[in-house]
Amino acid sequence: MTKSRVTEFLASVFTGIVLLTLLFVPATARGQSPLDTIKITEWAYKWDSQGTSFDGTQAPVGADGWIPANEKGDMPVKPEGVSALWVKIELPRLDWDEPGMLIGKLYGHRIEIFTDERKIYKAGHTYVYDKNRLLIPLSAKESGKTVYIHIETDSDRIGLQKNVNIGDYQALLPGYVKSNLTDILLGFSFVFIALLMLICTVFLNRVQLAKWISLSLVILAIGMLMIGSSQFTYTFFEDQGKWIESLFDLALLVFLPTLTVYFEQILGHGAWSLLTKYRWFQIGFSVLCVLFQLVNHLASYRYDKAYYFMTVTMLGLTMLIQFVLLIGMAATHALKGSKDGVTLTTGIGLFAASGIVDLLVFYAKNEQYEFIYWKFGIVCFVTSLIIILGRGFARDHEKIVKYSKELVMYNNELQRAEKMEIISDLAASVAHEVRNPLQVTRGFLQLAAEKLDQKEKGYMNMAIEELDRASNIITDFLTFAKPQLEHITSLNICQELKQIEGILVPLANLQGGEITLEVPEDLYIEGNSSKFKQAFINIIKNSIEALDGQGQIQIWAYKQKTEVWIHIRDNGEGMETKELSKLGEPYFSTKTKGTGLGLMVTFRIIEVMHGRLEFKSEKGVGTEAIVRFPSIPG
């Protein structure tokens, strides 16, 4: 499985889990009450200023000092020096076999519930989390009685916020269990995705490892944050509240520096390596907080206030600086046209927008609102991070493919260069030794032919023609081995190509072809006129021979930047990719009687003139030769 497919698989799993989470949110978790329940929307409260101990509390039967309240009103503001509150609820008639009372949201750290003077519930804890959701079993004997709830708090929030539902205990139980289940499902989805990603690290190389692991830890930390902040966790694991808080703090301390590491991998180090320096500061601060957390645990939470200051006040300040820095860098890269910057800015923007909506509703309802939309914002944010990682892997894959193609091309060129060097050395050493005997042999054959009859003279002439062909091959070898440009002058491309056109038009007409020439008169290069003609006659002659009956050869030229470009295109039979890659190699030719030396010499001449020759071809469509030379002033 390739890395890009791994990323696609993880994204698909993540999307599926999120959709399942949204599909299976129970009706009760979306605010609908179970059937056949009575909703109590009004109650009364009064402050307990006596400081009664938790174990010695008794229900106040008196009717004095009670203040009416309802679900639409605000929670009571805690007076200075008071930390306890009484809430009074009048029960209706209980006609169910197993009646129960579901309290949606109650703020406090220690809670006792009485019916008249009988205590029916007692719970308390010392950790920071103070939001409670309670399901209390009742009996039919308590019909019409008064329920007293005694609440003590260590924070500024205290009291009953949501309405109270009275109904059948078994009917209320599913809503009680499934409340805030979305947070748990979403949190475990993130954890599952993160663990899958961490397992996949065994398939990655070092270059990709930092991005992958940092994103895995970011997603893992977000999942743990959602689990650790859910009311569901504290409701069903109340005795482990301290450990849940510690888990939440640890996840936050991992999340912040790893998020900076991920941004650094995507956006770079920032101006003056600011992001790198801040990342090291965050790592040091997180390590310090973890050590302080450990000391606080070992000291039985004796340093809670100092720990709170460090992990809430100080950490909140570092978070503010971090998010300003990250958003600023993402926006800067987005303005520069970076796709990663745009994606990051969009993800952060959606996350921020969802948080702003939550805050606006929170303040519009006088702070009597539970944040919801930020969860969808965090999903968008994590999705943007995964998209960026996947895009990065796709880019790496494209680079590898491109590099592989270039490596093959360079390898072919190296092999060709080695072949050319060997042939050049052989040609230089052999050509001179072979040419002289050939010329002597040719002379004696001509003399002998004069004394023979007509039939035998024909055979002799055939032998002389073959000697001439061998001599031409040797000439090509010498030209390739030592392509001397005896007279280097300024060449007018238009004039040179017109002369070549005049030479080759009769040959093209014999083949049923037509040559068209479109060349400006102000194109100049430096080189040797005869060698230039030799090279281009070879190229155009090959195009003529490639025509099958009627055909056309187009020649045009132009100047681009500091180079003169010359194109020669025919609509002949064309070549396969394999044939195209072998052009210029000795003894490779698509012609029956060709040796391949002509094009080899052409490549060599153009190379000596500091030019470059390349071919494009498609079987059945035609071939195009593109030659580039350095331009000079006219």
C-alpha positions as CSV (number, residue, x, y, z in Angstrom):
1,M,0.0,0.0,0.0
2,T,1.5,3.4,-1.1
3,K,1.7,6.3,1.3
4,S,-0.9,8.3,-0.6
5,R,-3.3,5.4,-0.4
6,V,-2.7,5.0,3.3
7,T,-3.6,8.7,3.7
8,E,-6.8,8.2,1.6
9,F,-7.7,5.2,3.7
10,L,-7.3,7.1,7.0
11,A,-9.3,10.0,5.6
12,S,-12.1,7.6,4.6
13,V,-12.2,5.9,8.0
14,F,-12.2,9.2,9.7
15,T,-15.1,10.5,7.6
16,G,-17.1,7.3,8.1
17,I,-16.7,7.4,11.9
18,V,-17.7,11.1,12.1
19,L,-20.8,10.3,10.0
20,L,-21.7,7.4,12.1
21,T,-21.3,9.5,15.2
22,L,-23.7,12.1,13.8
23,L,-26.2,9.5,12.7
24,F,-26.4,7.6,16.0
25,V,-26.7,10.6,18.3
26,P,-29.7,9.6,20.4
27,A,-32.8,11.8,20.5
28,T,-32.4,12.5,24.1
29,A,-28.9,13.9,23.5
30,R,-30.4,16.4,21.0
31,G,-32.7,17.8,23.7
32,Q,-35.9,15.7,23.3
33,S,-37.4,14.3,26.5
34,P,-38.4,10.7,26.9
35,L,-42.1,9.9,26.5
36,D,-44.4,10.0,29.4
37,T,-42.3,12.3,31.6
38,I,-43.2,15.4,33.6
39,K,-41.0,18.4,33.1
40,I,-40.4,20.5,36.2
41,T,-39.4,24.0,35.1
42,E,-39.8,25.9,38.4
43,W,-38.0,25.5,41.8
44,A,-36.8,27.6,44.7
45,Y,-33.4,28.2,46.3
46,K,-31.8,29.8,49.3
47,W,-28.2,30.3,50.5
48,D,-26.7,28.2,53.3
49,S,-24.5,30.7,55.2
50,Q,-24.1,28.5,58.3
51,G,-21.3,26.5,56.7
52,T,-22.8,23.2,57.8
53,S,-20.4,20.3,57.3
54,F,-21.1,17.9,54.5
55,D,-21.9,15.0,56.8
56,G,-24.0,17.0,59.2
57,T,-26.4,18.6,56.7
58,Q,-30.2,18.3,57.3
59,A,-33.0,19.4,55.1
60,P,-34.5,22.9,56.1
61,V,-38.2,22.3,56.6
62,G,-39.0,26.0,57.2
63,A,-40.6,28.2,54.5
64,D,-38.6,31.4,55.1
65,G,-35.9,32.8,52.7
66,W,-36.7,30.8,49.6
67,I,-36.2,32.6,46.3
68,P,-38.3,31.3,43.2
69,A,-36.4,30.3,40.1
70,N,-37.1,28.7,36.7
71,E,-35.3,27.2,33.7
72,K,-35.3,30.4,31.8
73,G,-33.7,32.4,34.5
74,D,-30.0,32.9,35.3
75,M,-28.2,30.8,37.9
76,P,-27.9,32.5,41.3
77,V,-24.8,34.7,41.8
78,K,-22.8,33.3,44.8
79,P,-22.5,35.9,47.6
80,E,-19.1,36.6,49.1
81,G,-18.1,34.1,51.7
82,V,-20.9,31.7,50.9
83,S,-20.2,28.3,49.3
84,A,-23.4,26.3,49.8
85,L,-27.0,26.5,48.4
86,W,-30.3,24.8,49.0
87,V,-32.6,24.0,46.1
88,K,-36.3,23.0,46.7
89,I,-38.4,21.0,44.2
90,E,-42.0,20.0,44.5
91,L,-42.6,16.5,43.3
92,P,-45.8,15.7,41.3
93,R,-47.9,12.5,41.7
94,L,-45.7,9.5,41.0
95,D,-47.9,7.0,39.0
96,W,-45.0,4.9,37.7
97,D,-44.0,1.5,38.9
98,E,-40.4,2.7,39.2
99,P,-40.4,6.5,39.3
100,G,-37.2,8.4,38.9
101,M,-35.9,12.0,38.7
102,L,-33.4,13.1,36.0
103,I,-31.5,16.3,36.8
104,G,-30.0,17.6,33.5
105,K,-27.4,20.0,34.8
106,L,-26.4,20.8,38.4
107,Y,-23.3,22.8,39.3
108,G,-21.4,21.9,42.5
109,H,-18.7,19.7,44.0
110,R,-20.7,18.1,46.9
111,I,-24.3,17.2,46.6
112,E,-26.9,15.7,49.0
113,I,-30.6,15.1,48.1
114,F,-33.5,14.7,50.7
115,T,-37.2,14.0,50.5
116,D,-38.6,15.8,53.5
117,E,-35.9,14.8,56.0
118,R,-34.8,11.5,54.5
119,K,-31.5,11.5,52.6
120,I,-31.8,9.7,49.3
121,Y,-28.5,10.7,47.6
122,K,-25.0,11.8,48.5
123,A,-21.9,12.4,46.4
124,G,-18.9,14.6,46.5
125,H,-15.4,15.2,45.0
126,T,-12.5,17.6,45.2
127,Y,-11.5,17.9,41.6
128,V,-12.2,21.0,39.5
129,Y,-15.0,19.6,37.3
130,D,-18.3,20.8,38.8
131,K,-21.0,19.9,36.2
132,N,-23.3,17.1,37.3
133,R,-26.0,15.0,35.6
134,L,-28.0,12.9,38.1
135,L,-30.6,10.1,37.8
136,I,-32.2,9.5,41.2
137,P,-34.6,6.5,41.9
138,L,-37.8,7.5,43.8
139,S,-40.6,5.5,45.3
140,A,-44.4,5.9,44.9
141,K,-44.5,6.9,48.7
142,E,-42.7,10.2,47.8
143,S,-45.6,11.4,45.6
144,G,-46.3,15.1,46.2
145,K,-43.4,15.5,48.6
146,T,-40.7,18.1,48.5
147,V,-37.1,17.3,47.3
148,Y,-34.3,19.3,48.9
149,I,-30.9,19.5,47.2
150,H,-27.9,20.7,49.2
151,I,-25.0,21.9,47.0
152,E,-21.5,22.9,48.0
153,T,-18.9,24.3,45.6
154,D,-15.3,25.3,45.5
155,S,-15.8,27.5,42.4
156,D,-18.0,30.5,41.5
157,R,-20.7,28.4,39.8
158,I,-23.5,26.8,41.9
159,G,-27.1,25.8,41.4
160,L,-29.6,24.1,39.0
161,Q,-29.6,25.2,35.4
162,K,-31.6,22.8,33.3
163,N,-35.2,21.5,34.0
164,V,-35.8,18.4,36.0
165,N,-37.7,15.4,34.4
166,I,-39.9,13.1,36.5
167,G,-40.9,9.8,34.9
168,D,-40.4,6.1,34.7
169,Y,-36.8,5.2,35.8
170,Q,-36.2,2.7,33.0
171,A,-37.5,5.3,30.4
172,L,-35.2,8.0,31.8
173,L,-32.2,5.7,31.9
174,P,-31.4,5.6,28.1
175,G,-31.4,9.4,28.0
176,Y,-29.2,9.6,31.0
177,V,-26.7,7.0,29.6
178,K,-26.6,8.4,26.1
179,S,-26.2,12.1,27.1
180,N,-23.0,13.6,25.7
181,L,-22.2,10.3,24.0
182,T,-21.3,12.2,20.9
183,D,-18.2,13.6,22.6
184,I,-17.1,10.1,23.5
185,L,-17.7,8.7,20.0
186,L,-15.9,11.6,18.4
187,G,-13.1,11.5,20.9
188,F,-12.5,7.7,20.4
189,S,-12.8,8.2,16.6
190,F,-9.8,10.6,16.8
191,V,-7.9,8.2,19.1
192,F,-8.6,5.3,16.7
193,I,-7.4,7.3,13.7
194,A,-4.3,8.4,15.6
195,L,-3.4,4.9,16.6
196,L,-3.8,3.7,13.0
197,M,-1.5,6.4,11.9
198,L,1.1,5.6,14.5
199,I,1.0,1.9,13.4
200,C,1.6,3.1,9.8
201,T,4.8,4.8,10.8
202,V,6.7,1.6,10.1
203,F,6.0,2.1,6.4
204,L,7.4,5.7,6.3
205,N,10.9,7.1,5.6
206,R,12.6,9.6,7.8
207,V,11.6,12.6,5.6
208,Q,7.9,11.9,6.2
209,L,8.2,10.7,9.7
210,A,8.1,14.1,11.5
211,K,4.9,15.3,9.8
212,W,3.2,12.0,10.2
213,I,4.0,11.5,13.9
214,S,3.3,15.1,14.9
215,L,-0.1,14.9,13.2
216,S,-0.8,11.6,14.8
217,L,0.0,13.0,18.2
218,V,-2.2,16.1,17.5
219,I,-5.2,13.9,16.6
220,L,-4.6,11.6,19.5
221,A,-4.4,14.6,21.9
222,I,-7.6,16.1,20.5
223,G,-9.4,12.8,21.0
224,M,-8.2,12.6,24.6
225,L,-9.2,16.2,25.2
226,M,-12.7,15.5,24.0
227,I,-13.0,12.4,26.1
228,G,-11.5,14.1,29.2
229,S,-13.8,17.2,28.9
230,S,-17.0,15.2,28.3
231,Q,-19.7,15.1,31.1
232,F,-20.2,11.5,30.2
233,T,-16.8,10.6,31.5
234,Y,-17.2,12.3,34.8
235,T,-20.8,11.0,35.2
236,F,-19.8,7.3,34.9
237,F,-16.3,7.5,36.2
238,E,-16.8,9.9,39.1
239,D,-14.3,8.2,41.4
240,Q,-11.6,8.6,38.8
241,G,-12.1,12.3,38.3
242,K,-8.6,13.4,39.4
243,W,-7.1,10.9,36.9
244,I,-9.4,12.1,34.2
245,E,-8.4,15.7,34.8
246,S,-4.7,14.7,34.8
247,L,-5.3,12.9,31.5
248,F,-6.9,16.0,30.1
249,D,-4.0,18.2,31.2
250,L,-1.5,15.7,29.8
251,A,-3.3,15.6,26.5
252,L,-3.3,19.5,26.3
253,L,0.4,19.6,27.1
254,V,1.1,17.2,24.3
255,F,-1.3,18.9,21.9
256,L,0.2,22.4,22.0
257,P,3.9,21.7,21.1
258,T,3.1,18.9,18.6
259,L,0.7,21.3,16.8
260,T,3.5,23.8,16.6
261,V,5.8,21.1,15.3
262,Y,3.3,20.1,12.6
263,F,2.9,23.8,11.5
264,E,6.7,24.1,11.4
265,Q,7.0,21.1,9.1
266,I,4.3,22.5,6.8
267,L,5.1,26.3,6.8
268,G,8.7,26.3,7.7
269,H,10.6,27.9,10.6
270,G,9.1,31.4,10.2
271,A,10.9,34.7,10.2
272,W,14.0,34.7,12.4
273,S,13.2,31.0,13.2
274,L,10.5,32.3,15.5
275,L,8.3,29.2,15.2
276,T,11.3,26.9,16.0
277,K,12.2,29.0,19.1
278,Y,8.6,29.0,20.3
279,R,8.4,25.3,19.8
280,W,11.4,24.7,22.0
281,F,9.9,27.0,24.6
282,Q,6.6,25.1,24.5
283,I,8.3,21.7,24.9
284,G,10.2,23.0,27.9
285,F,7.1,24.5,29.5
286,S,5.1,21.3,28.9
287,V,7.8,19.2,30.5
288,L,7.9,21.5,33.5
289,C,4.1,21.3,33.8
290,V,4.2,17.5,33.6
291,L,6.8,17.4,36.3
292,F,4.7,19.7,38.5
293,Q,1.7,17.5,37.9
294,L,3.6,14.5,39.1
295,V,4.8,16.3,42.2
296,N,1.3,17.5,42.9
297,H,0.0,13.9,42.7
298,L,2.7,12.6,45.0
299,A,1.9,15.4,47.5
300,S,-1.8,14.4,47.5
301,Y,-2.8,17.6,45.6
302,R,-1.3,19.9,48.2
303,Y,-0.2,22.4,45.5
304,D,-3.5,22.6,43.5
305,K,-3.6,26.4,43.5
306,A,-0.1,26.7,42.2
307,Y,-0.7,24.0,39.7
308,Y,-4.0,25.7,38.6
309,F,-2.1,29.0,38.1
310,M,0.6,27.2,36.0
311,T,-1.6,25.0,33.9
312,V,-4.6,27.4,33.4
313,T,-3.4,31.0,33.7
314,M,0.1,30.6,32.4
315,L,-0.7,27.9,29.9
316,G,-3.7,30.0,28.6
317,L,-1.3,32.9,27.9
318,T,1.1,30.6,26.0
319,M,-1.9,29.2,24.0
320,L,-3.0,32.7,23.0
321,I,0.5,33.6,21.8
322,Q,0.8,30.3,19.9
323,F,-2.5,30.7,18.1
324,V,-1.8,34.3,17.1
325,L,1.6,33.1,15.7
326,L,0.1,30.1,13.9
327,I,-2.8,32.0,12.4
328,G,-0.5,34.8,11.3
329,M,1.9,32.4,9.5
330,A,-0.9,30.4,7.9
331,A,-2.6,33.7,6.6
332,T,0.8,35.0,5.3
333,H,1.4,31.8,3.3
334,A,-2.2,31.9,2.1
335,L,-1.8,35.4,0.8
336,K,1.4,34.3,-1.1
337,G,-0.7,31.6,-2.9
338,S,0.4,28.6,-0.9
339,K,-2.3,25.9,-1.1
340,D,-1.2,24.5,2.3
341,G,-1.6,28.0,3.7
342,V,-5.1,28.4,2.3
343,T,-6.1,25.0,3.6
344,L,-4.8,25.7,7.1
345,T,-6.4,29.2,7.2
346,T,-9.7,27.6,6.1
347,G,-9.5,24.9,8.8
348,I,-8.5,27.4,11.5
349,G,-11.2,29.8,10.3
350,L,-14.0,27.3,10.5
351,F,-12.7,26.3,14.0
352,A,-12.6,29.9,15.1
353,A,-16.1,30.6,13.5
354,S,-17.6,27.7,15.4
355,G,-16.1,28.9,18.6
356,I,-17.4,32.4,18.0
357,V,-20.9,31.1,17.4
358,D,-20.7,29.2,20.7
359,L,-19.5,32.3,22.5
360,L,-22.2,34.5,21.0
361,V,-24.9,32.1,22.0
362,F,-23.3,31.6,25.4
363,Y,-23.4,35.4,26.2
364,A,-26.8,35.8,24.5
365,K,-28.2,33.2,27.0
366,N,-26.5,34.9,30.0
367,E,-23.8,32.2,30.1
368,Q,-26.4,29.5,30.5
369,Y,-25.3,27.5,27.5
370,E,-23.3,24.4,26.8
371,F,-20.8,24.7,24.0
372,I,-21.7,22.5,21.0
373,Y,-20.5,23.9,17.6
374,W,-16.8,23.9,18.5
375,K,-16.9,20.1,18.0
376,F,-17.7,20.5,14.4
377,G,-15.1,23.2,14.1
378,I,-12.4,20.8,15.5
379,V,-13.5,18.1,12.9
380,C,-13.0,20.7,10.1
381,F,-9.6,21.7,11.6
382,V,-8.3,18.1,11.8
383,T,-9.7,17.4,8.3
384,S,-7.6,20.3,7.0
385,L,-4.5,18.9,8.7
386,I,-5.1,15.5,7.1
387,I,-5.7,17.1,3.7
388,I,-2.3,18.9,3.9
389,L,-0.5,15.8,4.9
390,G,-2.1,13.8,2.0
391,R,-1.2,16.6,-0.4
392,G,2.4,16.6,0.9
393,F,2.7,12.8,0.3
394,A,1.2,13.3,-3.2
395,R,3.9,15.9,-3.9
396,D,6.6,13.6,-2.6
397,H,5.3,10.8,-4.8
398,E,5.3,13.1,-7.9
399,K,8.9,14.2,-7.1
400,I,10.0,10.5,-6.9
401,V,8.3,9.7,-10.2
402,K,9.9,12.8,-11.8
403,Y,13.3,11.9,-10.3
404,S,13.0,8.3,-11.6
405,K,12.3,9.5,-15.1
406,E,15.2,12.0,-15.0
407,L,17.4,9.2,-13.7
408,V,16.5,6.9,-16.6
409,M,17.1,9.8,-19.0
410,Y,20.4,10.7,-17.5
411,N,21.4,7.0,-17.5
412,N,20.5,6.7,-21.2
413,E,22.5,9.8,-22.0
414,L,25.5,8.5,-20.0
415,Q,25.4,5.2,-21.9
416,R,25.1,7.1,-25.2
417,A,28.0,9.3,-24.3
418,E,30.1,6.3,-23.4
419,K,29.3,4.6,-26.7
420,M,30.0,7.8,-28.6
421,E,33.4,8.1,-26.9
422,I,34.4,4.6,-27.8
423,I,33.2,5.0,-31.4
424,S,35.0,8.3,-31.6
425,D,38.3,6.8,-30.5
426,L,37.9,3.8,-32.9
427,A,36.8,6.0,-35.8
428,A,39.8,8.3,-35.4
429,S,42.3,5.4,-35.3
430,V,40.7,3.2,-38.0
431,A,39.4,5.6,-40.6
432,H,42.8,6.9,-41.8
433,E,44.2,3.3,-42.0
434,V,41.2,2.1,-44.0
435,R,40.7,5.0,-46.4
436,N,44.1,4.8,-48.2
437,P,43.7,1.1,-49.1
438,L,40.2,1.8,-50.3
439,Q,41.3,4.6,-52.6
440,V,44.2,2.5,-54.0
441,T,41.8,-0.4,-54.6
442,R,39.3,1.9,-56.3
443,G,42.0,3.2,-58.7
444,F,43.1,-0.3,-59.7
445,L,39.4,-1.4,-60.2
446,Q,38.9,1.6,-62.6
447,L,42.0,0.6,-64.6
448,A,41.0,-3.0,-64.7
449,A,37.4,-2.1,-65.8
450,E,38.7,-0.5,-69.0
451,K,40.1,-3.8,-70.3
452,L,36.9,-5.8,-69.6
453,D,33.8,-6.3,-71.8
454,Q,30.5,-4.6,-71.0
455,K,29.0,-7.3,-68.8
456,E,32.1,-7.7,-66.6
457,K,32.5,-3.9,-66.5
458,G,29.0,-3.7,-64.9
459,Y,30.2,-6.0,-62.1
460,M,33.3,-3.9,-61.6
461,N,31.3,-0.6,-61.4
462,M,29.1,-2.2,-58.7
463,A,32.3,-3.0,-56.7
464,I,33.5,0.6,-57.2
465,E,30.1,2.0,-55.9
466,E,30.3,-0.2,-52.8
467,L,33.9,1.1,-52.2
468,D,32.5,4.7,-52.5
469,R,29.8,3.9,-50.0
470,A,32.4,2.5,-47.6
471,S,34.4,5.7,-48.2
472,N,31.4,7.8,-47.3
473,I,30.9,5.8,-44.1
474,I,34.5,6.5,-43.2
475,T,34.0,10.2,-43.9
476,D,31.0,10.1,-41.5
477,F,33.2,8.5,-38.9
478,L,35.9,11.1,-39.3
479,T,33.4,13.9,-39.1
480,F,32.0,12.4,-35.9
481,A,35.4,11.8,-34.4
482,K,36.7,15.3,-35.2
483,P,33.9,17.6,-36.2
484,Q,36.2,20.5,-37.0
485,L,34.5,23.8,-37.7
486,E,37.3,25.2,-39.9
487,H,35.6,28.6,-40.7
488,I,33.4,29.9,-37.9
489,T,31.2,32.8,-39.0
490,S,27.9,34.5,-38.3
491,L,25.2,32.4,-40.0
492,N,21.9,33.9,-41.1
493,I,19.4,31.1,-40.4
494,C,17.0,32.3,-43.1
495,Q,19.6,32.3,-45.9
496,E,21.1,28.9,-44.8
497,L,17.7,27.2,-44.7
498,K,16.7,28.7,-48.1
499,Q,19.8,27.2,-49.6
500,I,19.1,23.8,-48.0
501,E,15.4,24.1,-49.3
502,G,16.7,24.6,-52.8
503,I,18.9,21.5,-52.6
504,L,16.2,19.2,-51.2
505,V,13.0,20.4,-52.9
506,P,13.6,18.2,-56.0
507,L,14.0,15.1,-53.8
508,A,10.9,16.0,-51.8
509,N,8.9,16.4,-55.1
510,L,10.0,13.0,-56.2
511,Q,8.6,11.5,-53.0
512,G,5.3,13.4,-53.5
513,G,6.1,15.8,-50.6
514,E,6.2,19.5,-50.2
515,I,8.5,21.7,-48.1
516,T,7.2,25.0,-46.6
517,L,9.6,27.4,-45.0
518,E,8.7,30.3,-42.5
519,V,11.8,31.9,-41.1
520,P,12.4,35.5,-40.1
521,E,15.5,37.2,-41.7
522,D,16.9,38.5,-38.4
523,L,18.0,35.2,-36.8
524,Y,21.7,34.7,-36.4
525,I,23.9,32.0,-34.9
526,E,27.6,31.3,-34.8
527,G,29.0,28.2,-36.7
528,N,30.3,26.7,-39.9
529,S,28.0,27.0,-43.0
530,S,28.9,23.6,-44.6
531,K,28.6,21.7,-41.3
532,F,25.2,23.5,-40.6
533,K,24.0,22.4,-44.1
534,Q,25.3,18.8,-43.5
535,A,23.4,18.5,-40.2
536,F,20.1,20.0,-41.5
537,I,20.2,18.1,-44.8
538,N,20.5,14.9,-42.8
539,I,17.4,15.8,-40.7
540,I,15.2,17.1,-43.6
541,K,16.3,14.1,-45.8
542,N,15.1,11.7,-43.1
543,S,11.8,13.6,-43.0
544,I,11.4,13.3,-46.8
545,E,12.2,9.5,-46.7
546,A,9.6,9.1,-43.9
547,L,6.8,10.4,-46.1
548,D,4.4,7.9,-47.5
549,G,3.2,9.3,-50.8
550,Q,1.6,12.8,-50.3
551,G,3.1,14.6,-47.3
552,Q,4.3,17.9,-46.0
553,I,7.5,19.1,-44.3
554,Q,7.2,22.3,-42.3
555,I,10.2,24.3,-41.3
556,W,9.9,27.4,-39.1
557,A,12.2,29.3,-36.7
558,Y,12.0,32.0,-34.1
559,K,14.0,33.6,-31.3
560,Q,13.1,32.8,-27.7
561,K,15.0,34.6,-24.9
562,T,18.7,34.0,-25.8
563,E,18.2,31.1,-28.2
564,V,17.2,30.5,-31.8
565,W,14.7,27.6,-32.1
566,I,14.3,25.7,-35.4
567,H,11.5,23.2,-35.9
568,I,11.3,20.6,-38.7
569,R,8.0,18.7,-38.7
570,D,6.7,16.0,-41.1
571,N,3.5,14.1,-41.3
572,G,5.2,10.8,-42.1
573,E,5.0,7.4,-40.5
574,G,6.4,8.5,-37.1
575,M,8.1,6.4,-34.5
576,E,7.4,4.4,-31.4
577,T,8.8,5.7,-28.0
578,K,11.4,2.9,-28.0
579,E,12.7,3.9,-31.5
580,L,12.7,7.5,-30.5
581,S,15.0,6.9,-27.5
582,K,17.6,5.2,-29.7
583,L,18.0,8.0,-32.3
584,G,21.6,9.1,-32.7
585,E,23.0,5.7,-31.7
586,P,25.4,4.1,-34.2
587,Y,24.0,1.4,-36.4
588,F,20.4,2.1,-35.4
589,S,18.2,3.2,-38.3
590,T,14.5,2.8,-39.3
591,K,15.6,2.6,-42.9
592,T,16.3,-0.7,-44.6
593,K,19.8,0.3,-45.9
594,G,20.5,2.9,-43.2
595,T,23.5,2.8,-40.9
596,G,22.4,5.4,-38.3
597,L,25.7,7.2,-38.7
598,G,24.2,10.2,-40.5
599,L,22.0,11.2,-37.5
600,M,24.9,10.4,-35.1
601,V,27.1,12.8,-37.0
602,T,24.2,15.4,-37.0
603,F,24.0,15.2,-33.2
604,R,27.8,15.6,-33.0
605,I,27.8,18.7,-35.3
606,I,25.0,20.4,-33.4
607,E,26.7,19.7,-30.1
608,V,30.0,21.2,-31.3
609,M,28.0,24.3,-32.4
610,H,26.8,24.5,-28.8
611,G,23.3,23.5,-29.9
612,R,20.8,20.9,-28.8
613,L,18.7,18.5,-30.8
614,E,15.6,16.7,-29.6
615,F,12.8,14.7,-31.3
616,K,9.1,14.3,-30.8
617,S,7.2,11.6,-32.6
618,E,4.0,9.7,-32.7
619,K,3.4,6.6,-34.7
620,G,1.1,7.3,-37.7
621,V,1.1,11.0,-37.0
622,G,4.7,12.2,-37.8
623,T,7.9,13.4,-36.3
624,E,9.2,16.8,-35.2
625,A,12.9,17.8,-34.8
626,I,13.6,20.8,-32.5
627,V,17.1,22.4,-32.7
628,R,18.2,25.2,-30.4
629,F,21.3,27.3,-30.9
630,P,22.7,30.3,-28.8
631,S,21.6,33.5,-30.6
632,I,24.0,36.3,-31.5
633,P,23.4,39.8,-32.7
634,G,23.0,40.2,-36.5
